[in-house]
Amino acid sequence: MFYLGFKMAFGKRKSFVLESDSNLEVSSTSAGRLFKEGLLTSLSNPKPILFFMAVFPQFIDTEQAYLSQFLILASAFCLLVLLIHFCYAEAFALASRYLWKAQDNL
């Protein structure tokens, strides 16, 4: 969160220019840079850290190896998050198609 605040306050401003009704020019950023920014933002987000600290200990068996249990729980969490975000993306893509189709009919 601090990273986002610092970047918003001191980073370069990105602007877009609407040239016509259908052309939108946006300054491009590489996929690798976007991934790094997203990863840094996710790793510095306190909500997942608190989630792992509050929920995971309840499912860890103290008589077993900690690392393997943590990796299984973290992998399950990551898969669920990916599944949920995929469902969001599909829902918004469907809504976007519907809205663009409705706009063309106006």
Order of alpha helices (4+ residues) and beta strands (2+ residues): alpha-beta-beta-alpha-alpha-alpha
